[in-house]
């Protein structure tokens, strides 16, 4: 390919990079600055100046500006990636020590937080989190998507107030959702903690996220498709169900993923509502139900060396579960309709 | 008007007794865009609507199948008779009207989530009509739309994988599947190359055996090639009006109105 970099170009880029690294070490070493941040900043500053100057000398000022802006964009991308990779690396490094088979086969009903790691596990927390997310999905997906359909397809009289409410609700702090269920459902009606109470609070947080994202996705569907459906003799409902929603499918799945992401790690409402049991509880309607965020919070709180390792292992498991959910939803949404 | 081939055994190819509009006006909000349109469309004829942009041609054909009311601020007055019955009469099921009066849009709009085959049959699914032999109907519609030979080996491919001209013929095939009496075409060739345009014009000529066609076009040659009758629309800043209607040959050779003559000879528009 004529546009591919020649060996000479590559050598030049490498020289600039090596020169930057050498200069950064010498400069930071000789100056009173120190620390990772100093190296990071001086490295990028030097790199931007060096490539900029080189391009400026060989190809003129436009190329120089291009090179400088490119390096600024790269700095931005790297600066965003650093915290993410750092968090992941820390969780993996500290969490893998706590991983063992019994973690996934037993619960904490017969173990205390200070027991050795070979005793007890977080099965109750995994099943609890999956149950809570599943119930919240069952409640929030239909409500969220129907709300979005009301705002984009029916455009009824209440569209403006609903839109405003949905936007306002997407900013509700999770503890407020928890307190609301506590005072509106738990105290007056059920009078006991259960998984369902937690899932209700999570739904309050999830519905606005799904509704807003779905609304934006549905607005992107061209109105020509709606017209074509109606012009073929379809009722509005059948046109929406057969044409608009299928056309928006991958976007709607993204909306659901974002909804799950919003709630999967939520801790505050669960502390108030689920009762945080230590035993696997398959019944979401009765009895305390564990969850990963609760397990992590409780283990950190216990403070012993074993329990803190447990907490890190719990974090790792939570991140992996969310990752698996994301990847499966992604592959589901990108799969071609045959 | 005569009744030709009222109903065939399969319930297809229903020609009816034609279409007539009386005193049709249309508004968008307070903007009066169309004034007093009276037109007769004989069963099995092709009528071309010509005129400069913004004179209300598209709005007019959208009043015929009641797609005009799809726009929130739209209003209309007047009557549209299909087989002697006003499509705006109270109690009329609007979805049934749109089944009888099909529409092809300016921009090809196959349904993106469906395959070519599903697109053809989508009207039946939308209107919940059951047919005995889907494959046969699919082939018939695609053949009539002049697309069968090109797509018969890839009916499972997505509609979006076709070229623009093929997509538009797919949209025509889709309209045919519900056996409309009338087919409204809103500048169906304006986004297509000359080759595809020619194919669609051939399709229109063939379809006119079995249905009444109203075609909006900006292309004078196209009107001359495909239509039996032509109606000239014009707006002088106010609402669009129908200036003249006559057999196509007369409109192009001996127009009665000076403005029609100016337009068809290319002096404006």
HADDOCK unambig.tbl for C-alpha pairs under 7 A between the chains (distance, minus, plus):
assign (segid A and resid 224 and name CA) (segid B and resid 109 and name CA) 6.73 0.50 0.50
assign (segid A and resid 225 and name CA) (segid B and resid 109 and name CA) 6.37 0.50 0.50
assign (segid A and resid 225 and name CA) (segid B and resid 111 and name CA) 6.74 0.50 0.50
assign (segid A and resid 231 and name CA) (segid B and resid 67 and name CA) 6.86 0.50 0.50
assign (segid A and resid 231 and name CA) (segid B and resid 98 and name CA) 5.64 0.50 0.50
assign (segid A and resid 231 and name CA) (segid B and resid 102 and name CA) 6.62 0.50 0.50
assign (segid A and resid 231 and name CA) (segid B and resid 103 and name CA) 6.31 0.50 0.50
assign (segid A and resid 232 and name CA) (segid B and resid 98 and name CA) 6.14 0.50 0.50
assign (segid A and resid 232 and name CA) (segid B and resid 99 and name CA) 5.95 0.50 0.50
assign (segid A and resid 232 and name CA) (segid B and resid 102 and name CA) 6.42 0.50 0.50
assign (segid A and resid 232 and name CA) (segid B and resid 123 and name CA) 5.31 0.50 0.50
assign (segid A and resid 232 and name CA) (segid B and resid 175 and name CA) 6.62 0.50 0.50
assign (segid A and resid 233 and name CA) (segid B and resid 95 and name CA) 4.52 0.50 0.50
assign (segid A and resid 233 and name CA) (segid B and resid 96 and name CA) 6.32 0.50 0.50
assign (segid A and resid 233 and name CA) (segid B and resid 98 and name CA) 4.90 0.50 0.50
assign (segid A and resid 233 and name CA) (segid B and resid 99 and name CA) 4.78 0.50 0.50
assign (segid A and resid 233 and name CA) (segid B and resid 123 and name CA) 6.81 0.50 0.50
assign (segid A and resid 233 and name CA) (segid B and resid 126 and name CA) 6.73 0.50 0.50
assign (segid A and resid 233 and name CA) (segid B and resid 127 and name CA) 5.56 0.50 0.50
assign (segid A and resid 234 and name CA) (segid B and resid 95 and name CA) 6.22 0.50 0.50
assign (segid A and resid 234 and name CA) (segid B and resid 126 and name CA) 4.58 0.50 0.50
assign (segid A and resid 234 and name CA) (segid B and resid 127 and name CA) 4.93 0.50 0.50
assign (segid A and resid 235 and name CA) (segid B and resid 95 and name CA) 6.43 0.50 0.50
assign (segid A and resid 238 and name CA) (segid B and resid 126 and name CA) 5.94 0.50 0.50
assign (segid A and resid 239 and name CA) (segid B and resid 126 and name CA) 6.62 0.50 0.50
assign (segid A and resid 243 and name CA) (segid B and resid 111 and name CA) 6.71 0.50 0.50
assign (segid A and resid 246 and name CA) (segid B and resid 113 and name CA) 5.86 0.50 0.50
assign (segid A and resid 247 and name CA) (segid B and resid 112 and name CA) 6.12 0.50 0.50
assign (segid A and resid 247 and name CA) (segid B and resid 113 and name CA) 5.27 0.50 0.50
